Amino acid sequence: NATNNNNDNSRSDPQQLVGVVGLEVHAQINSNTKLFSGSSVRFSAPPNSLVSPFDASLPGTLPVLNKRCVEAAVMTALALNCTINKKSLFDRKHYFYADLPAGYQITQQRRPIAVDGTLTYSILGGKKRSQVIRRTSTIKQIQLEQDSGKSLHDDLRSQTLIDLNRAGVGLMELVMEPDMSCGEEAAAAVRELQLILQALGTCQANMSEGQLRVDANVSVHKPGEPLGVRTEVKNINSVRFLSRAIDYEIQRHIQVLQRGGTVQNETRAFDSKSGFMPEPNLPPLIVYEDNASLPTGIDACQAVVVQEIRAGLPELPSIKRDRLVQTYGILPEHSFTLVNEDGLVEYFEAVLKATTKEPRKVIGWVTNELVGHLKQRDMSVSQSPISPSALAELLERQESGHISSSVAKQVFQEMWRSPGKTASQIIQEQDLGLVSDATQLHSICQKVVDSHPVEVHAIRNGNKKVLNKLMGLVQKETKGRADPVLVRAILQEKTS
Amino acid sequence: MSLFSLSAKCTCRAVSMKSHRPSFNLLTNDGYSVTKVENLHRRNRCLQSHITRVTRLLSSEPHHSKVPKVATWELIPEDQLPPPAHLPADLVDQLERLALVDFPTKQGLACLEKAIRFADQLHVVDTSGVEPMDSVLEDRALQLRHDAVIEGGCAEELLQLSKNTVEEYFVAPPGNIPLPRREERATMMKHSEL
């Protein structure tokens, strides 16, 4: 058999090609007014009702920078370990589009407010996907810039309808290095970024409402070789879809290269011919390290002081998770669930206050039962029909041996269906209490033993596993309410 | 469309100015203008805020004009200038796309080249060690605004500025109409004699 030596180098070995992903994130700043004008920032309002003459680019209007936007950018930059540029500059990026009335966007290309940061996120790996693996992505820069208006395309009448409500809203653009390799990493990074921004209050980070927009630059290459041609994945409105879209694009690149083709890039043409110029209407933006470095005579409300903002940073999600693991001895993966759901940490801590049960035994109820039920019905923690104290009561009944674990889960379901009913009420009404009455149990066990001589014989001959079958029969008899510990002891005694 | 006239005449306009006080109120963004806009808004005349006011102060004191009485500029010899810029067709195409300005004829292109040549005179100036200036405001402090709503809510007035509206939306052509390719434009040029 002659071996077929395929020396065709134009086909890339698909095994070796890996994805390279770099994200560009636009986060809408959570402020009352826009970046350079005093018109309101709101999600939905009648078209063009939140527009000032400056936003509409009327002649003679000038930009005046919103202090809150500067503070938000500094706070975000500090939370992401960036270096703050004490002096940053504004530029105009020129391009023609109907929703950009001025014909340019004011941005910070040359010297942005912050550079060189890191975003640490975690993915779940290992066999059971329960191992927490830490990753870090580098943030190249964070810049302040204007959002554009909204275009509604009316293809029927061959026209575009323009709403300028969003024109001029402040954005923080986070440019990240291409140091991720797949959709899962990108999704995890974005989720962590959402949590951080929400904790800071600088952006509400809701992707479906357009408060957080993520574009992914995707390419493939063989490790060690130069990066391949980039394409962009845009207009994604959920984290889950982002992950899928990125993986799909990586696969598409690989398939194209496998066939011997080359990846085409359509959208980058604009950027290479960028029309940038400095913004002549704005002097440099200066932020001060501390109160000591303020120039004399400066009005306090005119100064952004980094030290003050740093001192006011809230507890970040990663710190919170570590604290929860330390304090309560729960697993890291549980801490993720706790921090991911709004209000869940408070719920968990409230339950702990009202029960004697160990945190490690409570956490499962919160992260599995409660969250499971909430997710099924797309509800938030605050909407839970079972309050922390009600759950605590249920856990107490289980802890004290009144009900078995499986019955406890049943009672939980019942409590969900009938909010207001306590665990004790339900247990009593449906007679779900554990049967611990020794005499009763003895007689049931005896009945089972008497009616299964074969099994008893097997146990006596050393096959201890058969005992489980007898236990099952007893539980069937008692409708699952027999105290398993007692039953086992009694059966063992009777079959010895 | 002609670009701009390159008149080599020195334009000296006699303007009376007090030399030690700014003599016109420009609409600046140092906080003063914001108040102006605010006031105008409150009086519901938001559209008139963009009229620039220029006032000249008359004075009976003798003034020392910095404007020279005789022309003082000189022609700069060609050898002091860098070599003339060559404009490849692709570059002209790129410029047209960026600025949406049309250079439809040889005359237009010649005009562009003359304009660049005129600007080449700047090379004679020694700028070593001098940072480029982005803005005449570079020594001023950037004014920061308090995050409170003070404008907006004038949809009706803004929409009146547009010839074409639908309900409360401005109307624009569908998407970006791409500039015809250079070859197509060359054909168009042949048909339009200038």
HADDOCK unambig.tbl for C-alpha pairs under 7 A between the chains (distance, minus, plus):
assign (segid A and resid 32 and name CA) (segid B and resid 147 and name CA) 5.95 0.50 0.50
assign (segid A and resid 32 and name CA) (segid B and resid 148 and name CA) 6.26 0.50 0.50
assign (segid A and resid 32 and name CA) (segid B and resid 149 and name CA) 6.74 0.50 0.50
assign (segid A and resid 33 and name CA) (segid B and resid 147 and name CA) 5.78 0.50 0.50
assign (segid A and resid 33 and name CA) (segid B and resid 148 and name CA) 6.28 0.50 0.50
assign (segid A and resid 33 and name CA) (segid B and resid 149 and name CA) 5.84 0.50 0.50
assign (segid A and resid 38 and name CA) (segid B and resid 148 and name CA) 6.61 0.50 0.50
assign (segid A and resid 38 and name CA) (segid B and resid 149 and name CA) 5.10 0.50 0.50
assign (segid A and resid 38 and name CA) (segid B and resid 150 and name CA) 5.15 0.50 0.50
assign (segid A and resid 38 and name CA) (segid B and resid 151 and name CA) 5.40 0.50 0.50
assign (segid A and resid 39 and name CA) (segid B and resid 149 and name CA) 5.48 0.50 0.50
assign (segid A and resid 39 and name CA) (segid B and resid 150 and name CA) 6.27 0.50 0.50
assign (segid A and resid 39 and name CA) (segid B and resid 151 and name CA) 4.79 0.50 0.50
assign (segid A and resid 39 and name CA) (segid B and resid 152 and name CA) 4.89 0.50 0.50
assign (segid A and resid 40 and name CA) (segid B and resid 149 and name CA) 5.59 0.50 0.50
assign (segid A and resid 40 and name CA) (segid B and resid 152 and name CA) 6.99 0.50 0.50
assign (segid A and resid 47 and name CA) (segid B and resid 168 and name CA) 5.73 0.50 0.50
assign (segid A and resid 47 and name CA) (segid B and resid 169 and name CA) 6.32 0.50 0.50
assign (segid A and resid 48 and name CA) (segid B and resid 155 and name CA) 5.26 0.50 0.50
assign (segid A and resid 48 and name CA) (segid B and resid 168 and name CA) 6.84 0.50 0.50
assign (segid A and resid 49 and name CA) (segid B and resid 152 and name CA) 6.35 0.50 0.50
assign (segid A and resid 49 and name CA) (segid B and resid 153 and name CA) 4.70 0.50 0.50
assign (segid A and resid 49 and name CA) (segid B and resid 154 and name CA) 6.20 0.50 0.50
assign (segid A and resid 49 and name CA) (segid B and resid 155 and name CA) 4.91 0.50 0.50
assign (segid A and resid 50 and name CA) (segid B and resid 152 and name CA) 4.90 0.50 0.50
assign (segid A and resid 50 and name CA) (segid B and resid 153 and name CA) 5.63 0.50 0.50
assign (segid A and resid 51 and name CA) (segid B and resid 152 and name CA) 4.71 0.50 0.50
assign (segid A and resid 51 and name CA) (segid B and resid 153 and name CA) 6.65 0.50 0.50
assign (segid A and resid 52 and name CA) (segid B and resid 151 and name CA) 5.82 0.50 0.50
assign (segid A and resid 52 and name CA) (segid B and resid 152 and name CA) 4.49 0.50 0.50
assign (segid A and resid 59 and name CA) (segid B and resid 50 and name CA) 5.91 0.50 0.50
assign (segid A and resid 60 and name CA) (segid B and resid 50 and name CA) 4.36 0.50 0.50
assign (segid A and resid 60 and name CA) (segid B and resid 51 and name CA) 6.65 0.50 0.50
assign (segid A and resid 60 and name CA) (segid B and resid 52 and name CA) 6.85 0.50 0.50
assign (segid A and resid 61 and name CA) (segid B and resid 50 and name CA) 6.17 0.50 0.50
assign (segid A and resid 62 and name CA) (segid B and resid 29 and name CA) 6.23 0.50 0.50
assign (segid A and resid 64 and name CA) (segid B and resid 29 and name CA) 6.44 0.50 0.50
assign (segid A and resid 64 and name CA) (segid B and resid 143 and name CA) 6.71 0.50 0.50
assign (segid A and resid 64 and name CA) (segid B and resid 144 and name CA) 6.63 0.50 0.50
assign (segid A and resid 64 and name CA) (segid B and resid 145 and name CA) 6.37 0.50 0.50
assign (segid A and resid 65 and name CA) (segid B and resid 143 and name CA) 6.79 0.50 0.50
assign (segid A and resid 65 and name CA) (segid B and resid 144 and name CA) 5.19 0.50 0.50
assign (segid A and resid 65 and name CA) (segid B and resid 145 and name CA) 5.80 0.50 0.50
assign (segid A and resid 66 and name CA) (segid B and resid 144 and name CA) 5.70 0.50 0.50
assign (segid A and resid 66 and name CA) (segid B and resid 145 and name CA) 4.75 0.50 0.50
assign (segid A and resid 66 and name CA) (segid B and resid 146 and name CA) 6.27 0.50 0.50
assign (segid A and resid 66 and name CA) (segid B and resid 147 and name CA) 6.01 0.50 0.50
assign (segid A and resid 67 and name CA) (segid B and resid 144 and name CA) 5.17 0.50 0.50
assign (segid A and resid 67 and name CA) (segid B and resid 145 and name CA) 5.55 0.50 0.50
assign (segid A and resid 67 and name CA) (segid B and resid 146 and name CA) 5.99 0.50 0.50
assign (segid A and resid 67 and name CA) (segid B and resid 147 and name CA) 6.66 0.50 0.50
assign (segid A and resid 68 and name CA) (segid B and resid 147 and name CA) 6.00 0.50 0.50
assign (segid A and resid 97 and name CA) (segid B and resid 176 and name CA) 6.58 0.50 0.50
assign (segid A and resid 98 and name CA) (segid B and resid 172 and name CA) 6.30 0.50 0.50
assign (segid A and resid 153 and name CA) (segid B and resid 174 and name CA) 6.75 0.50 0.50
assign (segid A and resid 158 and name CA) (segid B and resid 173 and name CA) 6.94 0.50 0.50
assign (segid A and resid 158 and name CA) (segid B and resid 174 and name CA) 5.52 0.50 0.50
assign (segid A and resid 159 and name CA) (segid B and resid 171 and name CA) 6.66 0.50 0.50
assign (segid A and resid 159 and name CA) (segid B and resid 172 and name CA) 5.84 0.50 0.50
assign (segid A and resid 159 and name CA) (segid B and resid 173 and name CA) 4.77 0.50 0.50
assign (segid A and resid 159 and name CA) (segid B and resid 174 and name CA) 4.37 0.50 0.50
assign (segid A and resid 160 and name CA) (segid B and resid 171 and name CA) 5.74 0.50 0.50
assign (segid A and resid 160 and name CA) (segid B and resid 172 and name CA) 4.98 0.50 0.50
assign (segid A and resid 160 and name CA) (segid B and resid 173 and name CA) 5.75 0.50 0.50
assign (segid A and resid 160 and name CA) (segid B and resid 174 and name CA) 5.01 0.50 0.50
assign (segid A and resid 160 and name CA) (segid B and resid 175 and name CA) 6.87 0.50 0.50
assign (segid A and resid 161 and name CA) (segid B and resid 169 and name CA) 5.51 0.50 0.50
assign (segid A and resid 161 and name CA) (segid B and resid 170 and name CA) 5.64 0.50 0.50
assign (segid A and resid 161 and name CA) (segid B and resid 171 and name CA) 4.82 0.50 0.50
assign (segid A and resid 161 and name CA) (segid B and resid 172 and name CA) 6.28 0.50 0.50
assign (segid A and resid 162 and name CA) (segid B and resid 169 and name CA) 5.37 0.50 0.50
assign (segid A and resid 162 and name CA) (segid B and resid 170 and name CA) 4.91 0.50 0.50
assign (segid A and resid 162 and name CA) (segid B and resid 171 and name CA) 6.09 0.50 0.50
assign (segid A and resid 163 and name CA) (segid B and resid 169 and name CA) 5.72 0.50 0.50
assign (segid A and resid 163 and name CA) (segid B and resid 170 and name CA) 6.83 0.50 0.50
assign (segid A and resid 275 and name CA) (segid B and resid 98 and name CA) 6.81 0.50 0.50
assign (segid A and resid 278 and name CA) (segid B and resid 134 and name CA) 5.71 0.50 0.50
assign (segid A and resid 280 and name CA) (segid B and resid 134 and name CA) 5.79 0.50 0.50
assign (segid A and resid 280 and name CA) (segid B and resid 135 and name CA) 4.45 0.50 0.50
assign (segid A and resid 281 and name CA) (segid B and resid 135 and name CA) 6.69 0.50 0.50
assign (segid A and resid 282 and name CA) (segid B and resid 137 and name CA) 6.93 0.50 0.50
assign (segid A and resid 282 and name CA) (segid B and resid 142 and name CA) 6.74 0.50 0.50
assign (segid A and resid 283 and name CA) (segid B and resid 135 and name CA) 6.53 0.50 0.50
assign (segid A and resid 283 and name CA) (segid B and resid 137 and name CA) 5.26 0.50 0.50
assign (segid A and resid 283 and name CA) (segid B and resid 138 and name CA) 4.82 0.50 0.50
assign (segid A and resid 283 and name CA) (segid B and resid 140 and name CA) 6.47 0.50 0.50
assign (segid A and resid 283 and name CA) (segid B and resid 141 and name CA) 6.79 0.50 0.50
assign (segid A and resid 283 and name CA) (segid B and resid 142 and name CA) 5.49 0.50 0.50
assign (segid A and resid 284 and name CA) (segid B and resid 138 and name CA) 6.54 0.50 0.50
assign (segid A and resid 284 and name CA) (segid B and resid 142 and name CA) 6.61 0.50 0.50
assign (segid A and resid 285 and name CA) (segid B and resid 142 and name CA) 6.02 0.50 0.50
assign (segid A and resid 302 and name CA) (segid B and resid 143 and name CA) 6.94 0.50 0.50
assign (segid A and resid 302 and name CA) (segid B and resid 144 and name CA) 5.76 0.50 0.50
